[in-house]
Amino acid sequence: QMGGISFLLIEFVKYNEVFLLESDKLIGLYNQSLNGGRKSIPYKYFKDEGHLINKGFKPRIDYLSIVDKIYF
């Protein structure tokens, strides 16, 4: 209603990867878990549904380029 956006940044240290996951996808998973669905989010879900963020030097985690691509 207010035009805001929300998302999560999730880092998998084991794989040295950071993913951006939109909150509507997370809310969908939460609602499924309330109806007897899975209680955890598998790594494969982030690979399939999330957006991989490239790590760099400056900025370290360039999430704004992904946000621009998704929302604007």
Secondary structure, DSSP 8 states (H G I E B T S, - for coil): ------EEEEEETTTTEEEEEEHHHHHHHHHHHHTT--SS--HHHHHHHSEEE-B-SSSSB-HHHHHHHHH-
